[in-house]
Amino acid sequence: MPNTESAKKRVRQTSKRNARNLWRKRRIKDASGAFLKAIASGDASAAEKAMRDAAQTLDKIAATGTIHKNNAARRKSRMAAKLATLKKGK
């Protein structure tokens, strides 16, 4: 248990920040999941729209520092490769 006022404040700040970061990561997972469902269904236009949404979400969250910008870039690159494979197959 924190004893000093500053330690108590730090606990409050950390719990708020942790909750906010978890919410942001959940948004990434939801957007990525929607993209993967669109890929699995084989619908290229739906997958492209889902990828745009997911990429926008990744960029916004990377800007806040919740995830690293290179992490967001890597995820977007992998999504683009999957989308290209889907389009190439059709």
PDB file with one MODEL, atoms N, CA, C and O in Angstrom:
MODEL        1
ATOM      1  N   MET A   1       0.846  -1.194   0.000  1.00  0.00           N
ATOM      2  CA  MET A   1       0.000   0.000   0.000  1.00  0.00           C
ATOM      3  C   MET A   1       0.884   1.247   0.000  1.00  0.00           C
ATOM      4  O   MET A   1       1.882   1.320   0.717  1.00  0.00           O
ATOM      5  N   PRO A   2       0.498   2.218  -0.815  1.00  0.00           N
ATOM      6  CA  PRO A   2       1.273   3.468  -0.833  1.00  0.00           C
ATOM      7  C   PRO A   2       1.027   4.258   0.444  1.00  0.00           C
ATOM      8  O   PRO A   2      -0.088   4.304   0.965  1.00  0.00           O
ATOM      9  N   ASN A   3       2.083   4.870   0.930  1.00  0.00           N
ATOM     10  CA  ASN A   3       1.985   5.631   2.170  1.00  0.00           C
ATOM     11  C   ASN A   3       1.951   7.133   1.926  1.00  0.00           C
ATOM     12  O   ASN A   3       1.241   7.859   2.621  1.00  0.00           O
ATOM     13  N   THR A   4       2.702   7.595   0.959  1.00  0.00           N
ATOM     14  CA  THR A   4       2.768   9.035   0.737  1.00  0.00           C
ATOM     15  C   THR A   4       1.678   9.472  -0.231  1.00  0.00           C
ATOM     16  O   THR A   4       1.125   8.672  -0.985  1.00  0.00           O
ATOM     17  N   GLU A   5       1.387  10.770  -0.184  1.00  0.00           N
ATOM     18  CA  GLU A   5       0.360  11.319  -1.085  1.00  0.00           C
ATOM     19  C   GLU A   5       0.768  11.146  -2.544  1.00  0.00           C
ATOM     20  O   GLU A   5      -0.063  10.828  -3.394  1.00  0.00           O
ATOM     21  N   SER A   6       2.052  11.358  -2.830  1.00  0.00           N
ATOM     22  CA  SER A   6       2.505  11.234  -4.218  1.00  0.00           C
ATOM     23  C   SER A   6       2.403   9.789  -4.707  1.00  0.00           C
ATOM     24  O   SER A   6       2.097   9.545  -5.874  1.00  0.00           O
ATOM     25  N   ALA A   7       2.661   8.837  -3.813  1.00  0.00           N
ATOM     26  CA  ALA A   7       2.540   7.429  -4.195  1.00  0.00           C
ATOM     27  C   ALA A   7       1.079   7.063  -4.440  1.00  0.00           C
ATOM     28  O   ALA A   7       0.780   6.281  -5.342  1.00  0.00           O
ATOM     29  N   LYS A   8       0.168   7.622  -3.644  1.00  0.00           N
ATOM     30  CA  LYS A   8      -1.264   7.370  -3.838  1.00  0.00           C
ATOM     31  C   LYS A   8      -1.721   7.940  -5.177  1.00  0.00           C
ATOM     32  O   LYS A   8      -2.488   7.311  -5.907  1.00  0.00           O
ATOM     33  N   LYS A   9      -1.241   9.129  -5.484  1.00  0.00           N
ATOM     34  CA  LYS A   9      -1.590   9.751  -6.766  1.00  0.00           C
ATOM     35  C   LYS A   9      -1.040   8.913  -7.926  1.00  0.00           C
ATOM     36  O   LYS A   9      -1.712   8.719  -8.938  1.00  0.00           O
ATOM     37  N   ARG A  10       0.177   8.428  -7.764  1.00  0.00           N
ATOM     38  CA  ARG A  10       0.799   7.617  -8.812  1.00  0.00           C
ATOM     39  C   ARG A  10      -0.024   6.348  -9.070  1.00  0.00           C
ATOM     40  O   ARG A  10      -0.168   5.928 -10.218  1.00  0.00           O
ATOM     41  N   VAL A  11      -0.558   5.744  -8.017  1.00  0.00           N
ATOM     42  CA  VAL A  11      -1.399   4.552  -8.171  1.00  0.00           C
ATOM     43  C   VAL A  11      -2.663   4.901  -8.949  1.00  0.00           C
ATOM     44  O   VAL A  11      -3.087   4.150  -9.827  1.00  0.00           O
ATOM     45  N   ARG A  12      -3.265   6.050  -8.620  1.00  0.00           N
ATOM     46  CA  ARG A  12      -4.472   6.480  -9.342  1.00  0.00           C
ATOM     47  C   ARG A  12      -4.173   6.714 -10.820  1.00  0.00           C
ATOM     48  O   ARG A  12      -4.920   6.277 -11.695  1.00  0.00           O
ATOM     49  N   GLN A  13      -3.077   7.404 -11.078  1.00  0.00           N
ATOM     50  CA  GLN A  13      -2.711   7.704 -12.464  1.00  0.00           C
ATOM     51  C   GLN A  13      -2.428   6.427 -13.253  1.00  0.00           C
ATOM     52  O   GLN A  13      -2.847   6.286 -14.402  1.00  0.00           O
ATOM     53  N   THR A  14      -1.722   5.515 -12.629  1.00  0.00           N
ATOM     54  CA  THR A  14      -1.355   4.274 -13.305  1.00  0.00           C
ATOM     55  C   THR A  14      -2.584   3.448 -13.640  1.00  0.00           C
ATOM     56  O   THR A  14      -2.670   2.879 -14.729  1.00  0.00           O
ATOM     57  N   SER A  15      -3.530   3.376 -12.728  1.00  0.00           N
ATOM     58  CA  SER A  15      -4.725   2.573 -12.993  1.00  0.00           C
ATOM     59  C   SER A  15      -5.557   3.187 -14.116  1.00  0.00           C
ATOM     60  O   SER A  15      -6.099   2.462 -14.951  1.00  0.00           O
ATOM     61  N   LYS A  16      -5.663   4.521 -14.143  1.00  0.00           N
ATOM     62  CA  LYS A  16      -6.392   5.177 -15.233  1.00  0.00           C
ATOM     63  C   LYS A  16      -5.698   4.948 -16.572  1.00  0.00           C
ATOM     64  O   LYS A  16      -6.340   4.637 -17.575  1.00  0.00           O
ATOM     65  N   ARG A  17      -4.376   5.108 -16.568  1.00  0.00           N
ATOM     66  CA  ARG A  17      -3.610   4.932 -17.810  1.00  0.00           C
ATOM     67  C   ARG A  17      -3.696   3.493 -18.295  1.00  0.00           C
ATOM     68  O   ARG A  17      -3.815   3.247 -19.496  1.00  0.00           O
ATOM     69  N   ASN A  18      -3.638   2.552 -17.379  1.00  0.00           N
ATOM     70  CA  ASN A  18      -3.730   1.142 -17.733  1.00  0.00           C
ATOM     71  C   ASN A  18      -5.083   0.829 -18.360  1.00  0.00           C
ATOM     72  O   ASN A  18      -5.152   0.119 -19.363  1.00  0.00           O
ATOM     73  N   ALA A  19      -6.152   1.352 -17.780  1.00  0.00           N
ATOM     74  CA  ALA A  19      -7.484   1.121 -18.323  1.00  0.00           C
ATOM     75  C   ALA A  19      -7.608   1.728 -19.721  1.00  0.00           C
ATOM     76  O   ALA A  19      -8.200   1.124 -20.615  1.00  0.00           O
ATOM     77  N   ARG A  20      -7.056   2.907 -19.901  1.00  0.00           N
ATOM     78  CA  ARG A  20      -7.116   3.586 -21.200  1.00  0.00           C
ATOM     79  C   ARG A  20      -6.344   2.808 -22.258  1.00  0.00           C
ATOM     80  O   ARG A  20      -6.809   2.651 -23.387  1.00  0.00           O
ATOM     81  N   ASN A  21      -5.152   2.319 -21.883  1.00  0.00           N
ATOM     82  CA  ASN A  21      -4.349   1.557 -22.833  1.00  0.00           C
ATOM     83  C   ASN A  21      -5.010   0.228 -23.201  1.00  0.00           C
ATOM     84  O   ASN A  21      -4.956  -0.195 -24.356  1.00  0.00           O
ATOM     85  N   LEU A  22      -5.627  -0.425 -22.228  1.00  0.00           N
ATOM     86  CA  LEU A  22      -6.339  -1.671 -22.516  1.00  0.00           C
ATOM     87  C   LEU A  22      -7.499  -1.423 -23.467  1.00  0.00           C
ATOM     88  O   LEU A  22      -7.750  -2.231 -24.361  1.00  0.00           O
ATOM     89  N   TRP A  23      -8.207  -0.318 -23.286  1.00  0.00           N
ATOM     90  CA  TRP A  23      -9.315   0.034 -24.178  1.00  0.00           C
ATOM     91  C   TRP A  23      -8.798   0.262 -25.594  1.00  0.00           C
ATOM     92  O   TRP A  23      -9.418  -0.179 -26.561  1.00  0.00           O
ATOM     93  N   ARG A  24      -7.671   0.945 -25.718  1.00  0.00           N
ATOM     94  CA  ARG A  24      -7.103   1.205 -27.039  1.00  0.00           C
ATOM     95  C   ARG A  24      -6.651  -0.090 -27.698  1.00  0.00           C
ATOM     96  O   ARG A  24      -6.876  -0.280 -28.893  1.00  0.00           O
ATOM     97  N   LYS A  25      -6.021  -0.978 -26.947  1.00  0.00           N
ATOM     98  CA  LYS A  25      -5.578  -2.248 -27.512  1.00  0.00           C
ATOM     99  C   LYS A  25      -6.774  -3.094 -27.927  1.00  0.00           C
ATOM    100  O   LYS A  25      -6.698  -3.820 -28.918  1.00  0.00           O
ATOM    101  N   ARG A  26      -7.859  -3.016 -27.198  1.00  0.00           N
ATOM    102  CA  ARG A  26      -9.069  -3.749 -27.566  1.00  0.00           C
ATOM    103  C   ARG A  26      -9.615  -3.219 -28.896  1.00  0.00           C
ATOM    104  O   ARG A  26     -10.103  -3.997 -29.716  1.00  0.00           O
ATOM    105  N   ARG A  27      -9.537  -1.912 -29.111  1.00  0.00           N
ATOM    106  CA  ARG A  27      -9.972  -1.334 -30.388  1.00  0.00           C
ATOM    107  C   ARG A  27      -9.144  -1.882 -31.542  1.00  0.00           C
ATOM    108  O   ARG A  27      -9.679  -2.169 -32.613  1.00  0.00           O
ATOM    109  N   ILE A  28      -7.831  -2.029 -31.325  1.00  0.00           N
ATOM    110  CA  ILE A  28      -6.963  -2.591 -32.362  1.00  0.00           C
ATOM    111  C   ILE A  28      -7.375  -4.029 -32.665  1.00  0.00           C
ATOM    112  O   ILE A  28      -7.492  -4.418 -33.827  1.00  0.00           O
ATOM    113  N   LYS A  29      -7.592  -4.811 -31.619  1.00  0.00           N
ATOM    114  CA  LYS A  29      -7.955  -6.211 -31.815  1.00  0.00           C
ATOM    115  C   LYS A  29      -9.295  -6.345 -32.528  1.00  0.00           C
ATOM    116  O   LYS A  29      -9.463  -7.218 -33.379  1.00  0.00           O
ATOM    117  N   ASP A  30     -10.241  -5.488 -32.185  1.00  0.00           N
ATOM    118  CA  ASP A  30     -11.543  -5.534 -32.850  1.00  0.00           C
ATOM    119  C   ASP A  30     -11.417  -5.192 -34.329  1.00  0.00           C
ATOM    120  O   ASP A  30     -12.008  -5.860 -35.177  1.00  0.00           O
ATOM    121  N   ALA A  31     -10.647  -4.152 -34.637  1.00  0.00           N
ATOM    122  CA  ALA A  31     -10.475  -3.739 -36.032  1.00  0.00           C
ATOM    123  C   ALA A  31      -9.725  -4.803 -36.820  1.00  0.00           C
ATOM    124  O   ALA A  31     -10.086  -5.099 -37.960  1.00  0.00           O
ATOM    125  N   SER A  32      -8.688  -5.381 -36.226  1.00  0.00           N
ATOM    126  CA  SER A  32      -7.923  -6.425 -36.906  1.00  0.00           C
ATOM    127  C   SER A  32      -8.785  -7.672 -37.115  1.00  0.00           C
ATOM    128  O   SER A  32      -8.701  -8.328 -38.153  1.00  0.00           O
ATOM    129  N   GLY A  33      -9.599  -7.984 -36.134  1.00  0.00           N
ATOM    130  CA  GLY A  33     -10.493  -9.139 -36.259  1.00  0.00           C
ATOM    131  C   GLY A  33     -11.502  -8.957 -37.371  1.00  0.00           C
ATOM    132  O   GLY A  33     -11.809  -9.902 -38.097  1.00  0.00           O
ATOM    133  N   ALA A  34     -12.020  -7.745 -37.510  1.00  0.00           N
ATOM    134  CA  ALA A  34     -12.968  -7.476 -38.598  1.00  0.00           C
ATOM    135  C   ALA A  34     -12.280  -7.652 -39.949  1.00  0.00           C
ATOM    136  O   ALA A  34     -12.875  -8.176 -40.891  1.00  0.00           O
ATOM    137  N   PHE A  35     -11.034  -7.215 -40.038  1.00  0.00           N
ATOM    138  CA  PHE A  35     -10.274  -7.387 -41.284  1.00  0.00           C
ATOM    139  C   PHE A  35     -10.058  -8.865 -41.583  1.00  0.00           C
ATOM    140  O   PHE A  35     -10.238  -9.299 -42.721  1.00  0.00           O
ATOM    141  N   LEU A  36      -9.675  -9.637 -40.577  1.00  0.00           N
ATOM    142  CA  LEU A  36      -9.424 -11.061 -40.792  1.00  0.00           C
ATOM    143  C   LEU A  36     -10.700 -11.803 -41.183  1.00  0.00           C
ATOM    144  O   LEU A  36     -10.647 -12.736 -41.985  1.00  0.00           O
ATOM    145  N   LYS A  37     -11.842 -11.403 -40.629  1.00  0.00           N
ATOM    146  CA  LYS A  37     -13.115 -12.009 -41.020  1.00  0.00           C
ATOM    147  C   LYS A  37     -13.426 -11.696 -42.475  1.00  0.00           C
ATOM    148  O   LYS A  37     -13.909 -12.557 -43.211  1.00  0.00           O
ATOM    149  N   ALA A  38     -13.151 -10.466 -42.891  1.00  0.00           N
ATOM    150  CA  ALA A  38     -13.391 -10.096 -44.286  1.00  0.00           C
ATOM    151  C   ALA A  38     -12.473 -10.875 -45.217  1.00  0.00           C
ATOM    152  O   ALA A  38     -12.890 -11.282 -46.302  1.00  0.00           O
ATOM    153  N   ILE A  39     -11.234 -11.084 -44.806  1.00  0.00           N
ATOM    154  CA  ILE A  39     -10.289 -11.879 -45.607  1.00  0.00           C
ATOM    155  C   ILE A  39     -10.780 -13.318 -45.705  1.00  0.00           C
ATOM    156  O   ILE A  39     -10.750 -13.920 -46.778  1.00  0.00           O
ATOM    157  N   ALA A  40     -11.231 -13.863 -44.585  1.00  0.00           N
ATOM    158  CA  ALA A  40     -11.691 -15.253 -44.560  1.00  0.00           C
ATOM    159  C   ALA A  40     -12.932 -15.450 -45.437  1.00  0.00           C
ATOM    160  O   ALA A  40     -13.115 -16.512 -46.030  1.00  0.00           O
ATOM    161  N   SER A  41     -13.775 -14.428 -45.513  1.00  0.00           N
ATOM    162  CA  SER A  41     -14.973 -14.541 -46.341  1.00  0.00           C
ATOM    163  C   SER A  41     -14.643 -14.441 -47.827  1.00  0.00           C
ATOM    164  O   SER A  41     -15.445 -14.845 -48.668  1.00  0.00           O
ATOM    165  N   GLY A  42     -13.463 -13.903 -48.158  1.00  0.00           N
ATOM    166  CA  GLY A  42     -13.056 -13.792 -49.556  1.00  0.00           C
ATOM    167  C   GLY A  42     -13.565 -12.559 -50.262  1.00  0.00           C
ATOM    168  O   GLY A  42     -13.430 -12.442 -51.480  1.00  0.00           O
ATOM    169  N   ASP A  43     -14.148 -11.639 -49.521  1.00  0.00           N
ATOM    170  CA  ASP A  43     -14.690 -10.409 -50.113  1.00  0.00           C
ATOM    171  C   ASP A  43     -13.608  -9.334 -50.111  1.00  0.00           C
ATOM    172  O   ASP A  43     -13.275  -8.779 -49.064  1.00  0.00           O
ATOM    173  N   ALA A  44     -13.057  -9.043 -51.300  1.00  0.00           N
ATOM    174  CA  ALA A  44     -11.932  -8.112 -51.395  1.00  0.00           C
ATOM    175  C   ALA A  44     -12.341  -6.684 -51.054  1.00  0.00           C
ATOM    176  O   ALA A  44     -11.579  -5.965 -50.407  1.00  0.00           O
ATOM    177  N   SER A  45     -13.526  -6.264 -51.476  1.00  0.00           N
ATOM    178  CA  SER A  45     -13.932  -4.883 -51.210  1.00  0.00           C
ATOM    179  C   SER A  45     -14.191  -4.665 -49.721  1.00  0.00           C
ATOM    180  O   SER A  45     -13.826  -3.625 -49.172  1.00  0.00           O
ATOM    181  N   ALA A  46     -14.818  -5.640 -49.067  1.00  0.00           N
ATOM    182  CA  ALA A  46     -15.046  -5.531 -47.624  1.00  0.00           C
ATOM    183  C   ALA A  46     -13.721  -5.573 -46.871  1.00  0.00           C
ATOM    184  O   ALA A  46     -13.545  -4.870 -45.876  1.00  0.00           O
ATOM    185  N   ALA A  47     -12.791  -6.397 -47.344  1.00  0.00           N
ATOM    186  CA  ALA A  47     -11.483  -6.494 -46.703  1.00  0.00           C
ATOM    187  C   ALA A  47     -10.718  -5.185 -46.857  1.00  0.00           C
ATOM    188  O   ALA A  47     -10.020  -4.755 -45.938  1.00  0.00           O
ATOM    189  N   GLU A  48     -10.850  -4.557 -48.012  1.00  0.00           N
ATOM    190  CA  GLU A  48     -10.152  -3.287 -48.231  1.00  0.00           C
ATOM    191  C   GLU A  48     -10.696  -2.198 -47.304  1.00  0.00           C
ATOM    192  O   GLU A  48      -9.934  -1.412 -46.742  1.00  0.00           O
ATOM    193  N   LYS A  49     -12.014  -2.161 -47.152  1.00  0.00           N
ATOM    194  CA  LYS A  49     -12.618  -1.176 -46.255  1.00  0.00           C
ATOM    195  C   LYS A  49     -12.205  -1.451 -44.814  1.00  0.00           C
ATOM    196  O   LYS A  49     -11.883  -0.526 -44.070  1.00  0.00           O
ATOM    197  N   ALA A  50     -12.215  -2.723 -44.422  1.00  0.00           N
ATOM    198  CA  ALA A  50     -11.818  -3.091 -43.061  1.00  0.00           C
ATOM    199  C   ALA A  50     -10.346  -2.763 -42.818  1.00  0.00           C
ATOM    200  O   ALA A  50      -9.968  -2.380 -41.711  1.00  0.00           O
ATOM    201  N   MET A  51      -9.523  -2.911 -43.847  1.00  0.00           N
ATOM    202  CA  MET A  51      -8.108  -2.592 -43.686  1.00  0.00           C
ATOM    203  C   MET A  51      -7.906  -1.095 -43.496  1.00  0.00           C
ATOM    204  O   MET A  51      -7.086  -0.676 -42.678  1.00  0.00           O
ATOM    205  N   ARG A  52      -8.648  -0.288 -44.248  1.00  0.00           N
ATOM    206  CA  ARG A  52      -8.541   1.165 -44.063  1.00  0.00           C
ATOM    207  C   ARG A  52      -8.915   1.559 -42.645  1.00  0.00           C
ATOM    208  O   ARG A  52      -8.232   2.369 -42.017  1.00  0.00           O
ATOM    209  N   ASP A  53      -9.992   0.989 -42.147  1.00  0.00           N
ATOM    210  CA  ASP A  53     -10.429   1.287 -40.775  1.00  0.00           C
ATOM    211  C   ASP A  53      -9.378   0.842 -39.751  1.00  0.00           C
ATOM    212  O   ASP A  53      -9.061   1.570 -38.810  1.00  0.00           O
ATOM    213  N   ALA A  54      -8.851  -0.358 -39.952  1.00  0.00           N
ATOM    214  CA  ALA A  54      -7.855  -0.882 -39.010  1.00  0.00           C
ATOM    215  C   ALA A  54      -6.569  -0.056 -39.061  1.00  0.00           C
ATOM    216  O   ALA A  54      -5.966   0.220 -38.024  1.00  0.00           O
ATOM    217  N   ALA A  55      -6.152   0.335 -40.261  1.00  0.00           N
ATOM    218  CA  ALA A  55      -4.930   1.132 -40.391  1.00  0.00           C
ATOM    219  C   ALA A  55      -5.101   2.489 -39.717  1.00  0.00           C
ATOM    220  O   ALA A  55      -4.181   2.986 -39.067  1.00  0.00           O
ATOM    221  N   GLN A  56      -6.272   3.081 -39.872  1.00  0.00           N
ATOM    222  CA  GLN A  56      -6.536   4.370 -39.232  1.00  0.00           C
ATOM    223  C   GLN A  56      -6.495   4.219 -37.707  1.00  0.00           C
ATOM    224  O   GLN A  56      -5.929   5.061 -37.009  1.00  0.00           O
ATOM    225  N   THR A  57      -7.091   3.153 -37.205  1.00  0.00           N
ATOM    226  CA  THR A  57      -7.085   2.898 -35.767  1.00  0.00           C
ATOM    227  C   THR A  57      -5.654   2.686 -35.262  1.00  0.00           C
ATOM    228  O   THR A  57      -5.273   3.215 -34.218  1.00  0.00           O
ATOM    229  N   LEU A  58      -4.873   1.913 -36.009  1.00  0.00           N
ATOM    230  CA  LEU A  58      -3.484   1.668 -35.614  1.00  0.00           C
ATOM    231  C   LEU A  58      -2.690   2.968 -35.568  1.00  0.00           C
ATOM    232  O   LEU A  58      -1.928   3.201 -34.630  1.00  0.00           O
ATOM    233  N   ASP A  59      -2.868   3.815 -36.579  1.00  0.00           N
ATOM    234  CA  ASP A  59      -2.123   5.075 -36.617  1.00  0.00           C
ATOM    235  C   ASP A  59      -2.495   5.975 -35.445  1.00  0.00           C
ATOM    236  O   ASP A  59      -1.628   6.591 -34.825  1.00  0.00           O
ATOM    237  N   LYS A  60      -3.780   6.046 -35.149  1.00  0.00           N
ATOM    238  CA  LYS A  60      -4.220   6.898 -34.043  1.00  0.00           C
ATOM    239  C   LYS A  60      -3.653   6.412 -32.713  1.00  0.00           C
ATOM    240  O   LYS A  60      -3.218   7.213 -31.886  1.00  0.00           O
ATOM    241  N   ILE A  61      -3.662   5.104 -32.514  1.00  0.00           N
ATOM    242  CA  ILE A  61      -3.222   4.564 -31.241  1.00  0.00           C
ATOM    243  C   ILE A  61      -1.699   4.610 -31.129  1.00  0.00           C
ATOM    244  O   ILE A  61      -1.163   4.785 -30.035  1.00  0.00           O
ATOM    245  N   ALA A  62      -1.007   4.455 -32.249  1.00  0.00           N
ATOM    246  CA  ALA A  62       0.452   4.576 -32.221  1.00  0.00           C
ATOM    247  C   ALA A  62       0.861   6.010 -31.898  1.00  0.00           C
ATOM    248  O   ALA A  62       1.900   6.236 -31.278  1.00  0.00           O
ATOM    249  N   ALA A  63       0.052   6.972 -32.315  1.00  0.00           N
ATOM    250  CA  ALA A  63       0.365   8.372 -32.035  1.00  0.00           C
ATOM    251  C   ALA A  63       0.289   8.682 -30.545  1.00  0.00           C
ATOM    252  O   ALA A  63       0.945   9.611 -30.074  1.00  0.00           O
ATOM    253  N   THR A  64      -0.501   7.919 -29.801  1.00  0.00           N
ATOM    254  CA  THR A  64      -0.627   8.163 -28.366  1.00  0.00           C
ATOM    255  C   THR A  64       0.479   7.495 -27.569  1.00  0.00           C
ATOM    256  O   THR A  64       0.680   7.818 -26.398  1.00  0.00           O
ATOM    257  N   GLY A  65       1.208   6.553 -28.196  1.00  0.00           N
ATOM    258  CA  GLY A  65       2.271   5.860 -27.496  1.00  0.00           C
ATOM    259  C   GLY A  65       1.835   4.563 -26.849  1.00  0.00           C
ATOM    260  O   GLY A  65       2.634   3.916 -26.172  1.00  0.00           O
ATOM    261  N   THR A  66       0.590   4.168 -27.039  1.00  0.00           N
ATOM    262  CA  THR A  66       0.139   2.899 -26.471  1.00  0.00           C
ATOM    263  C   THR A  66       0.880   1.736 -27.124  1.00  0.00           C
ATOM    264  O   THR A  66       1.294   0.795 -26.446  1.00  0.00           O
ATOM    265  N   ILE A  67       1.043   1.808 -28.440  1.00  0.00           N
ATOM    266  CA  ILE A  67       1.906   0.861 -29.136  1.00  0.00           C
ATOM    267  C   ILE A  67       2.954   1.671 -29.891  1.00  0.00           C
ATOM    268  O   ILE A  67       2.745   2.850 -30.175  1.00  0.00           O
ATOM    269  N   HIS A  68       4.067   1.045 -30.212  1.00  0.00           N
ATOM    270  CA  HIS A  68       5.137   1.727 -30.926  1.00  0.00           C
ATOM    271  C   HIS A  68       4.738   1.927 -32.390  1.00  0.00           C
ATOM    272  O   HIS A  68       3.989   1.130 -32.955  1.00  0.00           O
ATOM    273  N   LYS A  69       5.243   2.988 -32.986  1.00  0.00           N
ATOM    274  CA  LYS A  69       4.883   3.282 -34.375  1.00  0.00           C
ATOM    275  C   LYS A  69       5.358   2.192 -35.319  1.00  0.00           C
ATOM    276  O   LYS A  69       4.700   1.931 -36.326  1.00  0.00           O
ATOM    277  N   ASN A  70       6.478   1.551 -35.026  1.00  0.00           N
ATOM    278  CA  ASN A  70       6.950   0.459 -35.874  1.00  0.00           C
ATOM    279  C   ASN A  70       6.048  -0.767 -35.749  1.00  0.00           C
ATOM    280  O   ASN A  70       5.872  -1.518 -36.708  1.00  0.00           O
ATOM    281  N   ASN A  71       5.483  -0.961 -34.565  1.00  0.00           N
ATOM    282  CA  ASN A  71       4.534  -2.053 -34.357  1.00  0.00           C
ATOM    283  C   ASN A  71       3.310  -1.831 -35.245  1.00  0.00           C
ATOM    284  O   ASN A  71       2.832  -2.763 -35.891  1.00  0.00           O
ATOM    285  N   ALA A  72       2.808  -0.611 -35.277  1.00  0.00           N
ATOM    286  CA  ALA A  72       1.658  -0.289 -36.116  1.00  0.00           C
ATOM    287  C   ALA A  72       2.006  -0.466 -37.592  1.00  0.00           C
ATOM    288  O   ALA A  72       1.205  -0.999 -38.359  1.00  0.00           O
ATOM    289  N   ALA A  73       3.190  -0.025 -37.989  1.00  0.00           N
ATOM    290  CA  ALA A  73       3.609  -0.149 -39.383  1.00  0.00           C
ATOM    291  C   ALA A  73       3.722  -1.619 -39.783  1.00  0.00           C
ATOM    292  O   ALA A  73       3.322  -1.996 -40.884  1.00  0.00           O
ATOM    293  N   ARG A  74       4.260  -2.440 -38.900  1.00  0.00           N
ATOM    294  CA  ARG A  74       4.398  -3.866 -39.188  1.00  0.00           C
ATOM    295  C   ARG A  74       3.033  -4.522 -39.362  1.00  0.00           C
ATOM    296  O   ARG A  74       2.834  -5.322 -40.276  1.00  0.00           O
ATOM    297  N   ARG A  75       2.103  -4.185 -38.492  1.00  0.00           N
ATOM    298  CA  ARG A  75       0.755  -4.760 -38.594  1.00  0.00           C
ATOM    299  C   ARG A  75       0.066  -4.330 -39.880  1.00  0.00           C
ATOM    300  O   ARG A  75      -0.592  -5.139 -40.535  1.00  0.00           O
ATOM    301  N   LYS A  76       0.214  -3.057 -40.243  1.00  0.00           N
ATOM    302  CA  LYS A  76      -0.396  -2.571 -41.482  1.00  0.00           C
ATOM    303  C   LYS A  76       0.224  -3.264 -42.690  1.00  0.00           C
ATOM    304  O   LYS A  76      -0.478  -3.599 -43.644  1.00  0.00           O
ATOM    305  N   SER A  77       1.522  -3.476 -42.654  1.00  0.00           N
ATOM    306  CA  SER A  77       2.208  -4.149 -43.750  1.00  0.00           C
ATOM    307  C   SER A  77       1.706  -5.579 -43.918  1.00  0.00           C
ATOM    308  O   SER A  77       1.492  -6.037 -45.040  1.00  0.00           O
ATOM    309  N   ARG A  78       1.523  -6.264 -42.832  1.00  0.00           N
ATOM    310  CA  ARG A  78       1.033  -7.641 -42.896  1.00  0.00           C
ATOM    311  C   ARG A  78      -0.402  -7.696 -43.408  1.00  0.00           C
ATOM    312  O   ARG A  78      -0.769  -8.600 -44.157  1.00  0.00           O
ATOM    313  N   MET A  79      -1.210  -6.718 -42.996  1.00  0.00           N
ATOM    314  CA  MET A  79      -2.579  -6.669 -43.513  1.00  0.00           C
ATOM    315  C   MET A  79      -2.581  -6.405 -45.017  1.00  0.00           C
ATOM    316  O   MET A  79      -3.356  -7.009 -45.758  1.00  0.00           O
ATOM    317  N   ALA A  80      -1.711  -5.500 -45.461  1.00  0.00           N
ATOM    318  CA  ALA A  80      -1.630  -5.182 -46.884  1.00  0.00           C
ATOM    319  C   ALA A  80      -1.196  -6.403 -47.683  1.00  0.00           C
ATOM    320  O   ALA A  80      -1.696  -6.634 -48.784  1.00  0.00           O
ATOM    321  N   ALA A  81      -0.276  -7.180 -47.142  1.00  0.00           N
ATOM    322  CA  ALA A  81       0.176  -8.387 -47.834  1.00  0.00           C
ATOM    323  C   ALA A  81      -0.958  -9.399 -47.952  1.00  0.00           C
ATOM    324  O   ALA A  81      -1.112 -10.038 -48.993  1.00  0.00           O
ATOM    325  N   LYS A  82      -1.747  -9.549 -46.902  1.00  0.00           N
ATOM    326  CA  LYS A  82      -2.880 -10.480 -46.952  1.00  0.00           C
ATOM    327  C   LYS A  82      -3.919 -10.007 -47.961  1.00  0.00           C
ATOM    328  O   LYS A  82      -4.491 -10.814 -48.694  1.00  0.00           O
ATOM    329  N   LEU A  83      -4.161  -8.714 -47.995  1.00  0.00           N
ATOM    330  CA  LEU A  83      -5.120  -8.163 -48.947  1.00  0.00           C
ATOM    331  C   LEU A  83      -4.628  -8.356 -50.376  1.00  0.00           C
ATOM    332  O   LEU A  83      -5.415  -8.692 -51.261  1.00  0.00           O
ATOM    333  N   ALA A  84      -3.343  -8.147 -50.609  1.00  0.00           N
ATOM    334  CA  ALA A  84      -2.773  -8.328 -51.945  1.00  0.00           C
ATOM    335  C   ALA A  84      -2.886  -9.780 -52.384  1.00  0.00           C
ATOM    336  O   ALA A  84      -3.175 -10.059 -53.547  1.00  0.00           O
ATOM    337  N   THR A  85      -2.659 -10.702 -51.458  1.00  0.00           N
ATOM    338  CA  THR A  85      -2.776 -12.128 -51.769  1.00  0.00           C
ATOM    339  C   THR A  85      -4.222 -12.460 -52.142  1.00  0.00           C
ATOM    340  O   THR A  85      -4.464 -13.221 -53.078  1.00  0.00           O
ATOM    341  N   LEU A  86      -5.170 -11.894 -51.418  1.00  0.00           N
ATOM    342  CA  LEU A  86      -6.580 -12.137 -51.707  1.00  0.00           C
ATOM    343  C   LEU A  86      -6.946 -11.605 -53.096  1.00  0.00           C
ATOM    344  O   LEU A  86      -7.622 -12.284 -53.870  1.00  0.00           O
ATOM    345  N   LYS A  87      -6.494 -10.389 -53.403  1.00  0.00           N
ATOM    346  CA  LYS A  87      -6.807  -9.800 -54.706  1.00  0.00           C
ATOM    347  C   LYS A  87      -6.127 -10.563 -55.840  1.00  0.00           C
ATOM    348  O   LYS A  87      -6.697 -10.715 -56.921  1.00  0.00           O
ATOM    349  N   LYS A  88      -4.917 -11.038 -55.594  1.00  0.00           N
ATOM    350  CA  LYS A  88      -4.171 -11.778 -56.609  1.00  0.00           C
ATOM    351  C   LYS A  88      -4.835 -13.113 -56.916  1.00  0.00           C
ATOM    352  O   LYS A  88      -4.838 -13.570 -58.059  1.00  0.00           O
ATOM    353  N   GLY A  89      -5.390 -13.723 -55.896  1.00  0.00           N
ATOM    354  CA  GLY A  89      -6.037 -15.019 -56.048  1.00  0.00           C
ATOM    355  C   GLY A  89      -7.308 -14.969 -56.861  1.00  0.00           C
ATOM    356  O   GLY A  89      -7.738 -15.988 -57.401  1.00  0.00           O
ATOM    357  N   LYS A  90      -7.917 -13.802 -56.957  1.00  0.00           N
ATOM    358  CA  LYS A  90      -9.202 -13.694 -57.675  1.00  0.00           C
ATOM    359  C   LYS A  90      -9.008 -13.204 -59.079  1.00  0.00           C
ATOM    360  O   LYS A  90      -9.979 -13.056 -59.821  1.00  0.00           O
TER     361      LYS A  90
ENDMDL
END
